[in-house]
């Protein structure tokens, strides 16, 4: 949680709020890959891309 707090402070100080959507999308895609690896849902996820 310390990393998230420091990252949020960095965004506030540097006024780089445009980075937030990029980070959120990367985290969602990373979580999707981790959760679907080795499951029956994986072939359906790969057809999206």
Backbone as XML, in Angstrom:
<?xml version="1.0"?>
<chain id="A" units="angstrom">
  <residue number="1" name="UNK">
    <atom name="N" x="0.821" y="-1.194" z="0.000"/>
    <atom name="CA" x="0.000" y="0.000" z="0.000"/>
    <atom name="C" x="0.865" y="1.258" z="0.000"/>
  </residue>
  <residue number="2" name="UNK">
    <atom name="N" x="2.080" y="1.169" z="0.484"/>
    <atom name="CA" x="2.958" y="2.324" z="0.521"/>
    <atom name="C" x="3.284" y="2.816" z="-0.888"/>
  </residue>
  <residue number="3" name="UNK">
    <atom name="N" x="3.470" y="1.869" z="-1.822"/>
    <atom name="CA" x="3.760" y="2.232" z="-3.201"/>
    <atom name="C" x="2.603" y="3.013" z="-3.810"/>
  </residue>
  <residue number="4" name="UNK">
    <atom name="N" x="1.382" y="2.574" z="-3.552"/>
    <atom name="CA" x="0.210" y="3.252" z="-4.106"/>
    <atom name="C" x="0.087" y="4.662" z="-3.541"/>
  </residue>
  <residue number="5" name="UNK">
    <atom name="N" x="0.358" y="4.793" z="-2.251"/>
    <atom name="CA" x="0.296" y="6.115" z="-1.619"/>
    <atom name="C" x="1.353" y="7.054" z="-2.211"/>
  </residue>
  <residue number="6" name="UNK">
    <atom name="N" x="2.574" y="6.558" z="-2.376"/>
    <atom name="CA" x="3.631" y="7.374" z="-2.956"/>
    <atom name="C" x="3.342" y="7.719" z="-4.412"/>
  </residue>
  <residue number="7" name="UNK">
    <atom name="N" x="2.782" y="6.776" z="-5.155"/>
    <atom name="CA" x="2.442" y="7.030" z="-6.550"/>
    <atom name="C" x="1.363" y="8.107" z="-6.652"/>
  </residue>
  <residue number="8" name="UNK">
    <atom name="N" x="0.367" y="8.050" z="-5.773"/>
    <atom name="CA" x="-0.692" y="9.054" z="-5.771"/>
    <atom name="C" x="-0.125" y="10.430" z="-5.432"/>
  </residue>
  <residue number="9" name="UNK">
    <atom name="N" x="0.788" y="10.486" z="-4.485"/>
    <atom name="CA" x="1.429" y="11.761" z="-4.139"/>
    <atom name="C" x="2.235" y="12.304" z="-5.328"/>
  </residue>
  <residue number="10" name="UNK">
    <atom name="N" x="2.919" y="11.414" z="-6.038"/>
    <atom name="CA" x="3.664" y="11.821" z="-7.232"/>
    <atom name="C" x="2.730" y="12.423" z="-8.267"/>
  </residue>
  <residue number="11" name="UNK">
    <atom name="N" x="1.577" y="11.776" z="-8.508"/>
    <atom name="CA" x="0.621" y="12.291" z="-9.479"/>
    <atom name="C" x="0.095" y="13.656" z="-9.070"/>
  </residue>
  <residue number="12" name="UNK">
    <atom name="N" x="-0.162" y="13.840" z="-7.775"/>
    <atom name="CA" x="-0.684" y="15.122" z="-7.306"/>
    <atom name="C" x="0.348" y="16.232" z="-7.426"/>
  </residue>
  <residue number="13" name="UNK">
    <atom name="N" x="1.586" y="15.940" z="-7.038"/>
    <atom name="CA" x="2.627" y="16.971" z="-7.043"/>
    <atom name="C" x="3.016" y="17.343" z="-8.476"/>
  </residue>
  <residue number="14" name="UNK">
    <atom name="N" x="3.214" y="16.345" z="-9.310"/>
    <atom name="CA" x="3.657" y="16.586" z="-10.686"/>
    <atom name="C" x="2.514" y="16.904" z="-11.644"/>
  </residue>
  <residue number="15" name="UNK">
    <atom name="N" x="1.261" y="16.779" z="-11.175"/>
    <atom name="CA" x="0.061" y="17.023" z="-11.981"/>
    <atom name="C" x="0.049" y="16.162" z="-13.243"/>
  </residue>
  <residue number="16" name="UNK">
    <atom name="N" x="0.327" y="14.889" z="-13.059"/>
    <atom name="CA" x="0.327" y="13.936" z="-14.167"/>
    <atom name="C" x="-0.859" y="12.983" z="-14.034"/>
  </residue>
  <residue number="17" name="UNK">
    <atom name="N" x="-2.045" y="13.568" z="-13.968"/>
    <atom name="CA" x="-3.259" y="12.767" z="-13.820"/>
    <atom name="C" x="-3.566" y="11.945" z="-15.066"/>
  </residue>
  <residue number="18" name="UNK">
    <atom name="N" x="-2.994" y="12.292" z="-16.191"/>
    <atom name="CA" x="-3.234" y="11.546" z="-17.412"/>
    <atom name="C" x="-2.611" y="10.150" z="-17.350"/>
  </residue>
  <residue number="19" name="UNK">
    <atom name="N" x="-1.669" y="9.917" z="-16.419"/>
    <atom name="CA" x="-1.063" y="8.595" z="-16.272"/>
    <atom name="C" x="-2.002" y="7.593" z="-15.598"/>
  </residue>
  <residue number="20" name="UNK">
    <atom name="N" x="-2.952" y="8.102" z="-14.824"/>
    <atom name="CA" x="-3.821" y="7.224" z="-14.045"/>
    <atom name="C" x="-4.632" y="6.253" z="-14.909"/>
  </residue>
  <residue number="21" name="UNK">
    <atom name="N" x="-5.296" y="6.676" z="-15.992"/>
    <atom name="CA" x="-6.025" y="5.692" z="-16.815"/>
    <atom name="C" x="-5.122" y="4.632" z="-17.437"/>
  </residue>
  <residue number="22" name="UNK">
    <atom name="N" x="-3.911" y="5.013" z="-17.807"/>
    <atom name="CA" x="-2.986" y="4.043" z="-18.398"/>
    <atom name="C" x="-2.608" y="2.984" z="-17.374"/>
  </residue>
  <residue number="23" name="UNK">
    <atom name="N" x="-2.315" y="3.397" z="-16.162"/>
    <atom name="CA" x="-1.946" y="2.461" z="-15.103"/>
    <atom name="C" x="-3.115" y="1.544" z="-14.762"/>
  </residue>
  <residue number="24" name="UNK">
    <atom name="N" x="-4.323" y="2.097" z="-14.704"/>
    <atom name="CA" x="-5.506" y="1.292" z="-14.382"/>
    <atom name="C" x="-5.738" y="0.216" z="-15.438"/>
  </residue>
  <residue number="25" name="UNK">
    <atom name="N" x="-5.619" y="0.584" z="-16.718"/>
    <atom name="CA" x="-5.814" y="-0.391" z="-17.799"/>
    <atom name="C" x="-4.745" y="-1.478" z="-17.734"/>
  </residue>
  <residue number="26" name="UNK">
    <atom name="N" x="-3.501" y="-1.106" z="-17.465"/>
    <atom name="CA" x="-2.437" y="-2.105" z="-17.361"/>
    <atom name="C" x="-2.668" y="-3.073" z="-16.203"/>
  </residue>
  <residue number="27" name="UNK">
    <atom name="N" x="-3.156" y="-2.548" z="-15.079"/>
    <atom name="CA" x="-3.444" y="-3.408" z="-13.925"/>
    <atom name="C" x="-4.603" y="-4.352" z="-14.232"/>
  </residue>
  <residue number="28" name="UNK">
    <atom name="N" x="-5.625" y="-3.855" z="-14.914"/>
    <atom name="CA" x="-6.770" y="-4.714" z="-15.271"/>
    <atom name="C" x="-6.328" y="-5.827" z="-16.213"/>
  </residue>
  <residue number="29" name="UNK">
    <atom name="N" x="-5.543" y="-5.486" z="-17.246"/>
    <atom name="CA" x="-5.072" y="-6.517" z="-18.176"/>
    <atom name="C" x="-4.155" y="-7.517" z="-17.481"/>
  </residue>
  <residue number="30" name="UNK">
    <atom name="N" x="-3.293" y="-7.052" z="-16.605"/>
    <atom name="CA" x="-2.421" y="-7.955" z="-15.864"/>
    <atom name="C" x="-3.205" y="-8.899" z="-14.975"/>
  </residue>
  <residue number="31" name="UNK">
    <atom name="N" x="-4.205" y="-8.362" z="-14.280"/>
    <atom name="CA" x="-5.057" y="-9.205" z="-13.441"/>
    <atom name="C" x="-5.843" y="-10.211" z="-14.254"/>
  </residue>
  <residue number="32" name="UNK">
    <atom name="N" x="-6.301" y="-9.787" z="-15.417"/>
    <atom name="CA" x="-7.050" y="-10.688" z="-16.299"/>
    <atom name="C" x="-6.176" y="-11.838" z="-16.768"/>
  </residue>
  <residue number="33" name="UNK">
    <atom name="N" x="-4.945" y="-11.547" z="-17.107"/>
    <atom name="CA" x="-4.024" y="-12.602" z="-17.548"/>
    <atom name="C" x="-3.714" y="-13.568" z="-16.410"/>
  </residue>
  <residue number="34" name="UNK">
    <atom name="N" x="-3.485" y="-13.040" z="-15.225"/>
    <atom name="CA" x="-3.158" y="-13.902" z="-14.083"/>
    <atom name="C" x="-4.343" y="-14.782" z="-13.710"/>
  </residue>
  <residue number="35" name="UNK">
    <atom name="N" x="-5.543" y="-14.210" z="-13.714"/>
    <atom name="CA" x="-6.725" y="-14.973" z="-13.296"/>
    <atom name="C" x="-7.157" y="-16.018" z="-14.309"/>
  </residue>
  <residue number="36" name="UNK">
    <atom name="N" x="-6.905" y="-15.789" z="-15.599"/>
    <atom name="CA" x="-7.380" y="-16.727" z="-16.615"/>
    <atom name="C" x="-6.327" y="-17.730" z="-17.054"/>
  </residue>
  <residue number="37" name="UNK">
    <atom name="N" x="-5.124" y="-17.611" z="-16.550"/>
    <atom name="CA" x="-4.071" y="-18.535" z="-16.969"/>
    <atom name="C" x="-4.370" y="-19.944" z="-16.464"/>
  </residue>
  <residue number="38" name="UNK">
    <atom name="N" x="-4.444" y="-20.871" z="-17.385"/>
    <atom name="CA" x="-4.691" y="-22.258" z="-17.031"/>
    <atom name="C" x="-6.148" y="-22.579" z="-16.759"/>
  </residue>
  <residue number="39" name="UNK">
    <atom name="N" x="-7.051" y="-21.699" z="-17.139"/>
    <atom name="CA" x="-8.465" y="-21.982" z="-16.896"/>
    <atom name="C" x="-9.184" y="-22.213" z="-18.221"/>
  </residue>
  <residue number="40" name="UNK">
    <atom name="N" x="-10.453" y="-22.565" z="-18.121"/>
    <atom name="CA" x="-11.258" y="-22.821" z="-19.314"/>
    <atom name="C" x="-11.667" y="-21.526" z="-20.003"/>
  </residue>
  <residue number="41" name="UNK">
    <atom name="N" x="-11.475" y="-20.394" z="-19.358"/>
    <atom name="CA" x="-11.869" y="-19.112" z="-19.930"/>
    <atom name="C" x="-10.799" y="-18.574" z="-20.877"/>
  </residue>
  <residue number="42" name="UNK">
    <atom name="N" x="-9.580" y="-19.068" z="-20.766"/>
    <atom name="CA" x="-8.456" y="-18.546" z="-21.528"/>
    <atom name="C" x="-8.699" y="-18.517" z="-23.045"/>
  </residue>
  <residue number="43" name="UNK">
    <atom name="N" x="-9.228" y="-19.559" z="-23.671"/>
    <atom name="CA" x="-9.444" y="-19.473" z="-25.128"/>
    <atom name="C" x="-10.391" y="-18.345" z="-25.531"/>
  </residue>
  <residue number="44" name="UNK">
    <atom name="N" x="-11.350" y="-18.027" z="-24.691"/>
    <atom name="CA" x="-12.285" y="-16.942" z="-25.008"/>
    <atom name="C" x="-11.623" y="-15.574" z="-24.857"/>
  </residue>
  <residue number="45" name="UNK">
    <atom name="N" x="-10.717" y="-15.451" z="-23.912"/>
    <atom name="CA" x="-9.993" y="-14.189" z="-23.727"/>
    <atom name="C" x="-9.069" y="-13.945" z="-24.903"/>
  </residue>
  <residue number="46" name="UNK">
    <atom name="N" x="-8.407" y="-14.980" z="-25.399"/>
    <atom name="CA" x="-7.474" y="-14.815" z="-26.499"/>
    <atom name="C" x="-8.179" y="-14.436" z="-27.795"/>
  </residue>
  <residue number="47" name="UNK">
    <atom name="N" x="-9.436" y="-14.792" z="-27.957"/>
    <atom name="CA" x="-10.155" y="-14.413" z="-29.171"/>
    <atom name="C" x="-10.488" y="-12.928" z="-29.186"/>
  </residue>
  <residue number="48" name="UNK">
    <atom name="N" x="-10.510" y="-12.295" z="-28.026"/>
    <atom name="CA" x="-10.779" y="-10.857" z="-27.966"/>
    <atom name="C" x="-9.619" y="-10.093" z="-28.597"/>
  </residue>
  <residue number="49" name="UNK">
    <atom name="N" x="-8.410" y="-10.567" z="-28.390"/>
    <atom name="CA" x="-7.241" y="-9.877" z="-28.914"/>
    <atom name="C" x="-6.845" y="-10.458" z="-30.240"/>
  </residue>
</chain>
